Amino acid sequence: MNGGSVEFNRRFSPLNLLMLSINGMIGSAWLFAPLYAAKIAGSAAIIAWFIGGGATVLIALTFAELSVMLPVAGGTAQIPQLSHGALTSFLMGWVAWLSALTMAPIEVQAVLQYASTYFPSLTHLVNGIPLLTGVGFCWATVLMLGLCIINIASFNGLIRFNFVLFFFKIFVIALTIFMLIKVNFHPANFAGTSATVLSASGWQAILAAVASGGVAFAFTGFKHGVELAGEAKRSSVAIPLAVVGSVVCCLILYLGLQVAFIGALKSEALQHGWHHLSFAGDVGPFAGLVGGLGLIWLLKLLYVDAGVSPLGAGLIYVTSTARILYAMSKIGYVPRFLSQLSKQNFPVAAILINFCVGMFLFLPLPGWQAMVSFLVSAMVVSYAIGPIALLCLRLELPNQERLFRLPAAKLICLSAFYFCNLLSYWTGWDTVYKLAIAILIGFVFFITSYLRGKLKMTSTGMKSAMWIVPYLLGLTTISYLGSFGGKHIIPFGWDFLVIAIFSAVIMYLAIISRSTQMAEQFHTYQLAEAVI
């Protein structure tokens, strides 16, 4: 930060922020999630979208109140700093940054995977998974750099580009839904939905589709409204509209896509069952369906959108991920130069560091679906601070004016926290243990920085973090013992009760261990905002 006085401008109108959030949601998920969700849950994948969308709305509502009260850049890192001090803030910020950082590479890889249909030199198959070749990696570098340049070069350019992408993507999705239903719709493909719903294994498949089929991943973009809250005009309108409105709008679109996709499948594609669903061109599911119907004009449009949608989402993730790193730099978790702003008030250093680290992520994270599972598990852990921090602020600042006040806050917050833990659990043990390793690396990094004198940790800060270690250890243990890739010691059905009790206990611990300096720090923040 230049002299410690330069801050972000209030530049995003309510409509801009809503469009940015929707644009961030509509990336590669709409191109792949209907296929993977149907492979896992069959025609009952439609129910998975309702569950994923409903859970995300509950979580988003908690962040709506928080971000209106605390409209700061990189809220994922700054909000837990206020409510529970340094260690909790660092771990939540670390997980959020690590997961958000991989979004742009995932979207770029999705573009190149679709493009490999016409340019096979971009990818090659290894154990059935498309990996980038040397040529593909070069193009990935070009695309990642392009996203960074658009972010750095011009705010007006970012808004115009987002505006054009928004309307183009909505148009193509709506047109695809309409044409698939009109030209080739088979109601018989939905015949097995009731049988799936009436069986325990069917529900297990539905819930797995939420976490691992791309459903929960499809809604992660609502957090853009949180990370960009520090740059929002009329925050009391802009933030709730962005974080909740974007989920509702995208849920409608994704439901339409899932219905159209299932209905358009021919009987031969399902002859070996949903788990072995396959058809010509399924590397690009909607393009394959449209091509099989002979809609060549729509096929060409889909291939254009297969580049536009992921790149549009990647552009927004470059924007919001830099704000997380910026916030961590301001708090002191990472080097101070990462909070320096350009003349146009953009965190250039943070954007460039994210680019460099993001390029390395193309190597160890092959496969769209596997990456999605990891990201969902990481993202929902970072979401957990929302309902907890909201209740802490209600207790510490009961009389503080709230321009957006969440009704039935206790019930909604407990439900949102419960859903966060369920979503993480549903991704399966194979994903959760990898997340545990990533969090452990972050914890080691934090301890090293503390021992070197780079971070200050008070006894109050340690007390406020007394819930975070049992929380992370508990999530990992339940996943290991559970029925989603674990040891099946906790059977399906009983795991809902176990996680419910666990969620209530952890939320209680988190609330009673909240920072006692919360009110003082909040008023310090208000004074800083008044100066700006």
Secondary structure, 3 states (H helix, E strand, C coil): CCCCCCCCCCCECHHHHHHHHHHHHCCCHHHHHHHHHHHHHHHHHHHHHHHHHHHHHHHHHHHHHHHHHCCCCCHHHHHHHHHHHHHHHHHHHHHHHHHHHCHHHHHHHHHHHHHCCCCHHHEEEECCEEEECHHHHHHHHHHHHHHHHHHHHCHHHHHHHHHHHHHHHHHHHHHHHHHHHHHCCCHHHHCCHHHHHCCHHHHHHHHHHHHHCCHHHHCHHHHHHHHCHHHECCHHHHHHHHHHHHHHHHHHHHHHHHHHHHHHCCHHHHCCCHHHCCCCCCCCHHHHHHHHCCCHHHHHHHHHHHHHHHHHHHHHHHHHHHHHHHHHHHHCCCCHHHHCCCCCCCCHHHHHHHHHHHHHCCCCCCCHHHHHHHHHHHHHHHHCHHHHHHHHHHHHCCCCCCCCCCCCHHHHHHHHHHHHHHHHHHCCHHHHHHHHHHHHHHHHHHHHHHHCCCCCCCHHHHHHCCCHHHHHHHHHHHHHHCCCCCCCCCCCCHHHHHHHHHHHHHHHHHHHCCCCCHHHHHHHHHHHHHHC
